[in-house]
């Protein structure tokens, strides 16, 4: 544990207080003063400097040696695993704090910018957007903020349309295993939510026989860009692109381009909307598999 042999300890060439880092030896001096005064010292944490230059975090505690006045037993506990667990906890707490602030900022934006003809419509719009954020946070929490499988993320946002209780599902998901980076989960969830909301209001999912096909894969052999294709079928015939750009469209564009650093293309084909999203893998992906997505 200390990097020294038993012989070195017994010969006195290695001693406990001498192994403590120079900048922390004041702790050892105080502990020795306590031991001289009452026969033991209160437990404290410090670091040993090993002969190879590495550091070992330890907890030092003592107990009086029965039948030997003025002598004590020193207990040295390796707390390297504890320190590592504390480091991971602190990192996770900072990540949660950062994501919570982002979620609150997005919620404030949804409240401030959402427009609706009446209070019921306003509540429905805002509730849907906050629900998408909550779903993303739940998925992240389940993985301890290590990323989320893209299929799980998409299933969470499109769950009502994937059910087979009333026959064939109205949404189809196709693509290889891909894990979305923690920083990209919430923005991608919001983008998919806005596309789904638009489809329910005006597109294929507003019609009983309408359906959605959502595919993802790699836009290039080097797997540098993740491509998602949103294709609607069986909805109202599209005569022309919409004239007005609503809050949902602005959220979609801003999320894809600014937050995720990607590209967005919306094709208003007569048979239904075809949306193409390209995202930089270095920014949004942690684990990936599969081949390039066919054009």
Secondary structure as a PSIPRED ss2 file (coil, helix, strand):
# PSIPRED VFORMAT (PSIPRED V4.0)

   1 X C   1.000  0.000  0.000
   2 X C   1.000  0.000  0.000
   3 X C   1.000  0.000  0.000
   4 X C   1.000  0.000  0.000
   5 X C   1.000  0.000  0.000
   6 X H   0.000  1.000  0.000
   7 X H   0.000  1.000  0.000
   8 X H   0.000  1.000  0.000
   9 X H   0.000  1.000  0.000
  10 X H   0.000  1.000  0.000
  11 X H   0.000  1.000  0.000
  12 X C   1.000  0.000  0.000
  13 X C   1.000  0.000  0.000
  14 X C   1.000  0.000  0.000
  15 X C   1.000  0.000  0.000
  16 X H   0.000  1.000  0.000
  17 X H   0.000  1.000  0.000
  18 X H   0.000  1.000  0.000
  19 X H   0.000  1.000  0.000
  20 X E   0.000  0.000  1.000
  21 X C   1.000  0.000  0.000
  22 X H   0.000  1.000  0.000
  23 X H   0.000  1.000  0.000
  24 X H   0.000  1.000  0.000
  25 X H   0.000  1.000  0.000
  26 X H   0.000  1.000  0.000
  27 X H   0.000  1.000  0.000
  28 X H   0.000  1.000  0.000
  29 X H   0.000  1.000  0.000
  30 X H   0.000  1.000  0.000
  31 X H   0.000  1.000  0.000
  32 X H   0.000  1.000  0.000
  33 X H   0.000  1.000  0.000
  34 X H   0.000  1.000  0.000
  35 X H   0.000  1.000  0.000
  36 X H   0.000  1.000  0.000
  37 X H   0.000  1.000  0.000
  38 X H   0.000  1.000  0.000
  39 X C   1.000  0.000  0.000
  40 X C   1.000  0.000  0.000
  41 X C   1.000  0.000  0.000
  42 X C   1.000  0.000  0.000
  43 X C   1.000  0.000  0.000
  44 X E   0.000  0.000  1.000
  45 X E   0.000  0.000  1.000
  46 X E   0.000  0.000  1.000
  47 X E   0.000  0.000  1.000
  48 X E   0.000  0.000  1.000
  49 X E   0.000  0.000  1.000
  50 X C   1.000  0.000  0.000
  51 X C   1.000  0.000  0.000
  52 X C   1.000  0.000  0.000
  53 X C   1.000  0.000  0.000
  54 X C   1.000  0.000  0.000
  55 X E   0.000  0.000  1.000
  56 X E   0.000  0.000  1.000
  57 X E   0.000  0.000  1.000
  58 X E   0.000  0.000  1.000
  59 X E   0.000  0.000  1.000
  60 X E   0.000  0.000  1.000
  61 X E   0.000  0.000  1.000
  62 X E   0.000  0.000  1.000
  63 X E   0.000  0.000  1.000
  64 X E   0.000  0.000  1.000
  65 X C   1.000  0.000  0.000
  66 X C   1.000  0.000  0.000
  67 X C   1.000  0.000  0.000
  68 X C   1.000  0.000  0.000
  69 X C   1.000  0.000  0.000
  70 X C   1.000  0.000  0.000
  71 X C   1.000  0.000  0.000
  72 X E   0.000  0.000  1.000
  73 X E   0.000  0.000  1.000
  74 X E   0.000  0.000  1.000
  75 X E   0.000  0.000  1.000
  76 X E   0.000  0.000  1.000
  77 X E   0.000  0.000  1.000
  78 X E   0.000  0.000  1.000
  79 X C   1.000  0.000  0.000
  80 X H   0.000  1.000  0.000
  81 X H   0.000  1.000  0.000
  82 X H   0.000  1.000  0.000
  83 X H   0.000  1.000  0.000
  84 X H   0.000  1.000  0.000
  85 X H   0.000  1.000  0.000
  86 X H   0.000  1.000  0.000
  87 X H   0.000  1.000  0.000
  88 X H   0.000  1.000  0.000
  89 X H   0.000  1.000  0.000
  90 X H   0.000  1.000  0.000
  91 X H   0.000  1.000  0.000
  92 X H   0.000  1.000  0.000
  93 X H   0.000  1.000  0.000
  94 X H   0.000  1.000  0.000
  95 X H   0.000  1.000  0.000
  96 X H   0.000  1.000  0.000
  97 X H   0.000  1.000  0.000
  98 X H   0.000  1.000  0.000
  99 X H   0.000  1.000  0.000
 100 X H   0.000  1.000  0.000
 101 X H   0.000  1.000  0.000
 102 X H   0.000  1.000  0.000
 103 X H   0.000  1.000  0.000
 104 X H   0.000  1.000  0.000
 105 X H   0.000  1.000  0.000
 106 X H   0.000  1.000  0.000
 107 X H   0.000  1.000  0.000
 108 X H   0.000  1.000  0.000
 109 X H   0.000  1.000  0.000
 110 X H   0.000  1.000  0.000
 111 X H   0.000  1.000  0.000
 112 X H   0.000  1.000  0.000
 113 X H   0.000  1.000  0.000
 114 X C   1.000  0.000  0.000
 115 X C   1.000  0.000  0.000
 116 X C   1.000  0.000  0.000
 117 X C   1.000  0.000  0.000
 118 X C   1.000  0.000  0.000
 119 X H   0.000  1.000  0.000
 120 X H   0.000  1.000  0.000
 121 X H   0.000  1.000  0.000
 122 X H   0.000  1.000  0.000
 123 X H   0.000  1.000  0.000
 124 X H   0.000  1.000  0.000
 125 X H   0.000  1.000  0.000
 126 X H   0.000  1.000  0.000
 127 X H   0.000  1.000  0.000
 128 X H   0.000  1.000  0.000
 129 X H   0.000  1.000  0.000
 130 X H   0.000  1.000  0.000
 131 X H   0.000  1.000  0.000
 132 X H   0.000  1.000  0.000
 133 X H   0.000  1.000  0.000
 134 X H   0.000  1.000  0.000
 135 X H   0.000  1.000  0.000
 136 X H   0.000  1.000  0.000
 137 X H   0.000  1.000  0.000
 138 X H   0.000  1.000  0.000
 139 X H   0.000  1.000  0.000
 140 X H   0.000  1.000  0.000
 141 X H   0.000  1.000  0.000
 142 X H   0.000  1.000  0.000
 143 X C   1.000  0.000  0.000
 144 X C   1.000  0.000  0.000
 145 X C   1.000  0.000  0.000
 146 X C   1.000  0.000  0.000
 147 X C   1.000  0.000  0.000
 148 X E   0.000  0.000  1.000
 149 X E   0.000  0.000  1.000
 150 X H   0.000  1.000  0.000
 151 X H   0.000  1.000  0.000
 152 X H   0.000  1.000  0.000
 153 X H   0.000  1.000  0.000
 154 X H   0.000  1.000  0.000
 155 X H   0.000  1.000  0.000
 156 X H   0.000  1.000  0.000
 157 X H   0.000  1.000  0.000
 158 X H   0.000  1.000  0.000
 159 X H   0.000  1.000  0.000
 160 X H   0.000  1.000  0.000
 161 X H   0.000  1.000  0.000
 162 X H   0.000  1.000  0.000
 163 X C   1.000  0.000  0.000
 164 X C   1.000  0.000  0.000
 165 X C   1.000  0.000  0.000
 166 X C   1.000  0.000  0.000
 167 X C   1.000  0.000  0.000
 168 X C   1.000  0.000  0.000
 169 X C   1.000  0.000  0.000
 170 X C   1.000  0.000  0.000
 171 X E   0.000  0.000  1.000
 172 X E   0.000  0.000  1.000
 173 X E   0.000  0.000  1.000
 174 X E   0.000  0.000  1.000
 175 X C   1.000  0.000  0.000
 176 X C   1.000  0.000  0.000
 177 X C   1.000  0.000  0.000
 178 X E   0.000  0.000  1.000
 179 X E   0.000  0.000  1.000
 180 X E   0.000  0.000  1.000
 181 X C   1.000  0.000  0.000
 182 X H   0.000  1.000  0.000
 183 X H   0.000  1.000  0.000
 184 X H   0.000  1.000  0.000
 185 X H   0.000  1.000  0.000
 186 X H   0.000  1.000  0.000
 187 X H   0.000  1.000  0.000
 188 X H   0.000  1.000  0.000
 189 X H   0.000  1.000  0.000
 190 X H   0.000  1.000  0.000
 191 X H   0.000  1.000  0.000
 192 X H   0.000  1.000  0.000
 193 X H   0.000  1.000  0.000
 194 X H   0.000  1.000  0.000
 195 X H   0.000  1.000  0.000
 196 X H   0.000  1.000  0.000
 197 X H   0.000  1.000  0.000
 198 X H   0.000  1.000  0.000
 199 X H   0.000  1.000  0.000
 200 X H   0.000  1.000  0.000
 201 X H   0.000  1.000  0.000
 202 X C   1.000  0.000  0.000
 203 X C   1.000  0.000  0.000
 204 X H   0.000  1.000  0.000
 205 X H   0.000  1.000  0.000
 206 X H   0.000  1.000  0.000
 207 X C   1.000  0.000  0.000
 208 X C   1.000  0.000  0.000
 209 X C   1.000  0.000  0.000
 210 X C   1.000  0.000  0.000
 211 X E   0.000  0.000  1.000
 212 X E   0.000  0.000  1.000
 213 X E   0.000  0.000  1.000
 214 X E   0.000  0.000  1.000
 215 X E   0.000  0.000  1.000
 216 X E   0.000  0.000  1.000
 217 X E   0.000  0.000  1.000
 218 X E   0.000  0.000  1.000
 219 X C   1.000  0.000  0.000
 220 X C   1.000  0.000  0.000
 221 X C   1.000  0.000  0.000
 222 X C   1.000  0.000  0.000
 223 X C   1.000  0.000  0.000
 224 X C   1.000  0.000  0.000
 225 X E   0.000  0.000  1.000
 226 X E   0.000  0.000  1.000
 227 X E   0.000  0.000  1.000
 228 X E   0.000  0.000  1.000
 229 X E   0.000  0.000  1.000
 230 X E   0.000  0.000  1.000
 231 X E   0.000  0.000  1.000
 232 X E   0.000  0.000  1.000
 233 X E   0.000  0.000  1.000
 234 X C   1.000  0.000  0.000
 235 X C   1.000  0.000  0.000
 236 X C   1.000  0.000  0.000
 237 X C   1.000  0.000  0.000
 238 X C   1.000  0.000  0.000
 239 X C   1.000  0.000  0.000
 240 X C   1.000  0.000  0.000
 241 X C   1.000  0.000  0.000
 242 X C   1.000  0.000  0.000
 243 X C   1.000  0.000  0.000
 244 X C   1.000  0.000  0.000
 245 X C   1.000  0.000  0.000
 246 X C   1.000  0.000  0.000
 247 X H   0.000  1.000  0.000
 248 X H   0.000  1.000  0.000
 249 X H   0.000  1.000  0.000
 250 X H   0.000  1.000  0.000
 251 X H   0.000  1.000  0.000
 252 X H   0.000  1.000  0.000
 253 X H   0.000  1.000  0.000
 254 X H   0.000  1.000  0.000
 255 X H   0.000  1.000  0.000
 256 X H   0.000  1.000  0.000
 257 X H   0.000  1.000  0.000
 258 X H   0.000  1.000  0.000
 259 X H   0.000  1.000  0.000
 260 X C   1.000  0.000  0.000
 261 X C   1.000  0.000  0.000
 262 X C   1.000  0.000  0.000
 263 X E   0.000  0.000  1.000
 264 X E   0.000  0.000  1.000
 265 X E   0.000  0.000  1.000
 266 X E   0.000  0.000  1.000
 267 X E   0.000  0.000  1.000
 268 X E   0.000  0.000  1.000
 269 X E   0.000  0.000  1.000
 270 X C   1.000  0.000  0.000
 271 X C   1.000  0.000  0.000
 272 X E   0.000  0.000  1.000
 273 X E   0.000  0.000  1.000
 274 X E   0.000  0.000  1.000
 275 X E   0.000  0.000  1.000
 276 X E   0.000  0.000  1.000
 277 X E   0.000  0.000  1.000
 278 X E   0.000  0.000  1.000
 279 X E   0.000  0.000  1.000
 280 X E   0.000  0.000  1.000
 281 X H   0.000  1.000  0.000
 282 X H   0.000  1.000  0.000
 283 X H   0.000  1.000  0.000
 284 X H   0.000  1.000  0.000
 285 X E   0.000  0.000  1.000
 286 X E   0.000  0.000  1.000
 287 X E   0.000  0.000  1.000
 288 X E   0.000  0.000  1.000
 289 X C   1.000  0.000  0.000
 290 X C   1.000  0.000  0.000
 291 X C   1.000  0.000  0.000
 292 X E   0.000  0.000  1.000
 293 X C   1.000  0.000  0.000
 294 X C   1.000  0.000  0.000
 295 X C   1.000  0.000  0.000
